[in-house]
Amino acid sequence: MNVIVTTLNAKYIHTCLALRLLKAYSAPEFNVEMVEYTIKDPDLNVVSDLFGKKPDVIGFSCYIWNIEKND
């Protein structure tokens, strides 16, 4: 199963601890790929990159600064 966890960070220097915890907790039963973007990345780039990875499941980490873009 191809599982991806992703988020839209506020800046490139920020990282998402939640993605790392999910990845660590899921191992070794599931191979989880982490992909991080920023709120400045064009929506089409994010969607096309995720679509190109052909995931079975995508998990989005949501915050107050990215909730509207994740809708």
C-alpha distance (Angstrom), angle and dihedral (degrees) to the residues before:
residue distance angle dihedral
M1 . . .
N2 3.80 . .
V3 3.82 107.0 .
I4 3.80 123.0 -179.3
V5 3.79 127.6 -174.7
T6 3.77 116.3 -165.0
T7 3.78 144.8 166.8
L8 3.76 143.2 -178.7
N9 3.80 107.8 -118.7
A10 3.79 121.9 -157.2
K11 3.84 91.3 -123.5
Y12 3.80 139.2 3.2
I13 3.80 91.2 -107.1
H14 3.81 91.7 59.7
T15 3.77 121.9 86.5
C16 3.78 130.7 -166.1
L17 3.79 114.7 -118.8
A18 3.82 91.6 -170.3
L19 3.82 91.9 64.8
R20 3.77 91.7 51.9
L21 3.79 92.3 48.8
L22 3.82 91.9 50.0
K23 3.80 91.2 48.5
A24 3.82 92.6 49.1
Y25 3.80 93.4 45.2
S26 3.81 92.9 49.0
A27 3.80 95.2 52.3
P28 2.98 132.7 132.6
E29 3.82 95.0 12.8
F30 3.79 94.2 53.9
N31 3.78 131.7 28.5
V32 3.81 103.0 -137.2
E33 3.80 120.5 -168.6
M34 3.80 118.5 -152.0
V35 3.78 120.3 -146.3
E36 3.80 122.2 178.7
Y37 3.79 128.9 -168.8
T38 3.78 134.4 169.7
I39 3.77 130.2 -118.8
K40 3.82 86.8 -111.2
D41 3.82 93.2 62.5
P42 3.82 112.3 103.7
D43 3.80 111.8 -102.7
L44 3.81 92.9 -127.1
N45 3.82 91.5 54.6
V46 3.81 91.7 52.0
V47 3.81 93.8 46.5
S48 3.81 94.8 45.0
D49 3.82 92.0 47.5
L50 3.81 92.0 50.7
F51 3.81 92.3 43.7
G52 3.81 90.4 50.8
K53 3.80 90.9 58.1
K54 3.85 89.2 61.5
P55 3.80 96.4 -139.1
D56 3.79 125.1 -168.5
V57 3.82 90.2 -157.1
I58 3.82 131.9 18.4
G59 3.80 121.3 -167.2
F60 3.81 117.9 -163.2
S61 3.79 121.8 -156.4
C62 3.81 107.5 -146.0
Y63 3.81 129.9 -157.2
I64 3.79 135.2 170.1
W65 3.82 91.2 -94.2
N66 3.82 96.5 51.3
I67 3.79 105.6 29.7
E68 3.81 94.6 101.5
K69 3.81 93.3 50.7
N70 3.82 90.2 48.9
D71 3.82 93.5 56.1
